[in-house]
Amino acid sequence: LFLVFINDLCHSLSANTSLSHPNCHPEALVYADDTMLYRTGKDPALICPAIEEDLRIAAKWADIWGMRFNANKTVAMYISRTTATPPPITFAGATLEYSHEHRHLGFILDSALSFHAHVNALTRKGATEVFLLRRLSYKVKDRDLLLKVYKMYVRPHLEYASPAWAALTVKQTGLLESLQRRAMRIIL
């Protein structure tokens, strides 16, 4: 039922805020119990009050449906080419902390849109699993079984959100490919 009602949040945001802030458009991404509100525009002095208005609308929506958002888990992220500090954003009586990176549905988004944090996390996770694959290879000599283990436990982590990786640097791509080569050497 949550998925049925959460779609009302997106409709309430777009219906109530598009007229009051015509130069920055509201967007909401919803998946299960994760919700992301964002605004695009050129002036942070206009965007931050608009986001606060969106958050007030979301809190009002949550009260109507008997739900609540956890303000302690709520973070703000400012993505821009400038290094100016954006105005503070308040939600449920608390000032939100600005974060340089945020994990959303297993994908780490950073404020520079550089994928460094995501690739580093993938490399650490993948290296741990390749190490376990090496330990398993001492006991199991069947290459087909090791390949199946690789496809089931290592490769899904390396391929998660891969369409977003078009902007990876050569160094980042090299880190992921070296991890895959290491796994293939163990298997073969």
N, C-alpha and C positions, 0 to 999 in steps of 0.2 A: 504494500500500500504506500510505502514511503515514496517509491518511484512515481506513483501516480500523482501524489500531492506536490512533490518537489518541483514538477514542471510549472506549477502555479507561481513559484518564486520568480522564474525567468519572465513570465508574463507580467507580474506585478512590477518588476523593476523597469521593464521597457515601457510599460504604460504610464508609470508615475514620474519618470525622471527625464524622458527624452525632450520634453518641452522646456523644463527649467534650465537645462544645460545643453543648448543646441550644438556647441562646438566640441563636446566630448561625449562620445556615445557609450552607453552602458552595455556590458556583456556579462553573462554568467555562464560558467561551465559547471555542469553538475554530473557527478557520477557516484551512484550509491549514496554514501554519506559524506563525500568530499564535495565541497563547493568552492569555486573560485570566482570572485567578482573582479572585473578589471575595467579600466577606462583607458581610452587612447585620446591623445590630444597634445597640444604644444605647450600649454601653460600649466605647470604644477599648481599654481595658485587657484586655478579653476578646477583642476582634476580632483584634488584632495577634498574640497568641500562636497563635490559631486559624489565621491566614493563614500564620504560620511553619510550623505543622504541615502545612498544605496544601502548602506549598512543599517540605517534606521528603518528603512522599508523592509529589509530582510528580518530585522528583529521584530517588527510589528507583525509580519507574516508568520514568524515562528510562534508568537504569542497566540495568534488566531488559531493555529493548528495544534497548539499544546506542545510545542517543541521549544528547544533553546539551542543557541549556538554557543560554543565554548570560546569565550573571549581569550582565555589563556593559550589556546592553540592557534589563535588567529594571528597571522603575521602580515606585514605590509612589505611590498617590494617595489622599488622605484627603478625602472629600466629607462635609461637615457644616455645620450652621449655626453651630457654635461655632468659636472661633478657637484653641482649645487645641491644643497640639502633641501629636500621637499618639506612642506609644512607637515606638522604632526597630524595624525588621524586618530580619532577617538571612536571606540566601539564599546558599548555597554558600560560606559563610565570609566574605561581604562584607555590609556594612550597606547596605541599599537607600536610595537618595536619594528623598526625597519631591518630587514634581513637581506644579506647579500646573496643568499642561496636558499632555495626551498624545495623540498621533496614533494612532488604531487603525483600520485599514482605510480610511484616507483621511478619517476624521472626527476632528476635534480636539475632545476632551472636556476641559473645564476643571473645576477643583475647585469652582467656584461654579455650575456647570451653567447658564452664561449664554450660551453660543454666541458670545461676542464674538470669541474667537480663531478659531473656525471661519469666521464671517462675514467677518472681516478677511482671512483667507487666501483665501477664495473671491473677495472683491472684488479683491485684488491679482492673482490668477491671471486672473480674468475681464477686468480692465482691460488686462492685457498682450495677451490674445487679441483684445479689441475694438480695441486699437491696431493689431494685425496685420490685422484685418478692414478697418480704415480704409485702411491702406496698400494692401491688395489692391483696394479699391474704386476707387483711382485708375487701376488697369490694367484691371479687369474692370467692365464697365458692365451686365452681365446681372444683374438683381435676383434671379431664380430661383437662379442659381448662388451669389450672395452669401448668400441665405437658406439654401441647403443647407449652405454652409460654416459659417454660424452654428449651425444645428441639429446639425452634426457635431462642431464643435470648442468652441463657447462654451457652449451650453445644457446639455450633459451635466454640466459642472462646476457650473453653477448649480443643477441639479436633484438632484445626488447627495445622498442622505440627507435629502431634503426632507420626508418624513413626520415627522421629528424636529423640524421647525421650528415646530411649533404654538406654542411659547413665545417666538418672536422678538419683540423690541420693535419699535415703530413705526420707530425710527431704523434698526435692522438691516434690516427689510423694505424701507425706503426706499433703503438702499444697494444692495441687490440689484436692486430695480426700476429705479433710475436707470441702473444698468449695462445692463439690458435695453433701456431706452428709448434709451440712447446707441447701442446696436447697431442698433436698428430705424431710427433716424434715418440711420445710415450706409447701411443697406440700401435704404431707401425714399427 
